[in-house]
């Protein structure tokens, strides 16, 4: 639900490496809120490694880079 909002316009947005890290951090924080783990009746926050295994398409930065490449291909075909 949050990912489309974050990715909107990502192919043309100027982003630094720090912005990419912040996006990843924000995404993991949101997933931790909605996906705590229960072990023997005790709730705990999932680790980054558990989140990567559980959600295969976790990398927002990679998704933005893919969108940028697709946009560049489109712009090249226009000429």
Number of C-alpha atoms within 10 A of each C-alpha: 5 9 12 9 9 14 16 12 12 18 18 12 11 7 12 9 9 9 12 16 13 13 18 16 14 14 17 18 15 11 18 17 10 9 14 13 14 11 7 5 7 7 10 12 15 18 12 14 8 11 16 13 10 12 10 8 10 17 15 19 19 13 15 21 13 14 18 17 12 12 14 14 11 11 10 8 8 7 5
